[in-house]
Amino acid sequence: ALLLVPKIFLLDEATNHLDPGGTLAFWEALIQARKTARIEVIISTHDLHFVKRHCDWVCGLKEGSVIFNGPAENLWTDPSLERLFGERWYREFTSRQ
């Protein structure tokens, strides 16, 4: 798909079945393509580590409703994070910060 140099790349859980090395190689190639070919990338992912490191904008959905829509850096301090992932996860996540 990258050989065709698309304007937009739409990915749904693109690294779901890859091992950590394959996941890293995939994201590195995609990030490089985004920089050199100016490809816009829209991803659906549960990989919050990737989101935190590489995403500019996040639209968080739950049960078909938009819970968060804004700059990625704002997600980590927004109260909607608890609504997206649940109270137990939120307590664990915020205690590590």
C-alpha positions in Angstrom: 0.0 0.0 0.0 2.9 2.4 0.7 4.2 1.9 -2.9 1.0 3.6 -4.2 1.7 6.7 -2.1 -1.8 7.3 -0.8 -2.9 10.6 0.7 -4.6 8.9 3.6 -3.9 5.5 5.3 -6.8 4.0 7.3 -5.7 1.2 9.6 -7.8 -0.9 12.0 -5.6 -2.7 14.7 -2.8 -3.0 12.1 -0.4 -4.6 14.5 -2.8 -6.8 16.4 -1.1 -10.2 15.6 2.5 -9.0 15.3 5.2 -9.8 17.8 6.9 -6.7 19.5 9.7 -6.6 16.8 7.2 -6.7 14.0 5.1 -4.1 15.6 8.0 -1.7 16.0 9.2 -2.3 12.5 5.7 -1.6 11.1 5.2 1.6 13.1 8.8 2.9 12.2 8.1 2.3 8.5 4.7 4.0 8.7 6.1 7.0 10.6 8.9 7.4 8.1 6.4 7.2 5.2 4.2 9.8 6.9 7.1 12.2 7.1 8.5 11.7 3.6 5.3 11.3 1.6 3.1 13.4 3.8 0.6 10.6 4.3 -2.2 11.3 6.8 -2.7 8.2 9.0 -5.9 7.4 10.8 -5.6 4.4 13.1 -7.9 2.4 15.3 -5.9 0.9 18.1 -5.9 -0.1 21.7 -2.1 0.4 21.9 -2.0 3.3 24.3 1.8 3.3 24.4 1.8 4.0 20.7 -0.9 6.6 21.0 1.1 8.4 23.8 4.3 8.4 21.7 3.2 9.0 18.2 -0.4 10.3 17.8 -1.3 14.0 17.4 -5.0 13.7 17.8 -7.3 11.2 19.6 -11.0 10.4 19.1 -11.9 8.0 21.9 -15.1 6.0 21.3 -17.1 3.9 23.6 -20.3 2.0 22.6 -20.6 4.2 19.5 -20.3 7.5 21.3 -17.4 10.0 21.2 -16.0 10.2 24.7 -12.9 12.2 23.9 -11.9 14.2 20.9 -8.8 16.4 21.1 -5.0 16.6 21.1 -3.4 13.4 22.3 -1.4 15.1 25.0 -4.7 16.2 26.7 -6.1 12.6 26.9 -3.8 11.5 29.7 -5.2 14.2 32.1 -8.8 14.3 30.9 -11.5 12.7 33.2 -13.0 11.0 30.1 -10.0 8.5 30.2 -11.8 6.8 33.1 -15.0 6.5 31.1 -13.1 5.0 28.2 -11.3 2.3 30.0 -13.0 1.8 33.4 -12.4 2.9 36.9 -10.1 0.0 37.8 -7.8 0.5 34.8 -7.9 4.3 35.4 -6.8 4.0 39.1 -3.9 1.7 38.0 -2.8 3.9 35.2 -2.9 7.2 37.1 -1.0 5.6 40.1 1.9 5.0 37.7 2.1 8.6 36.5 
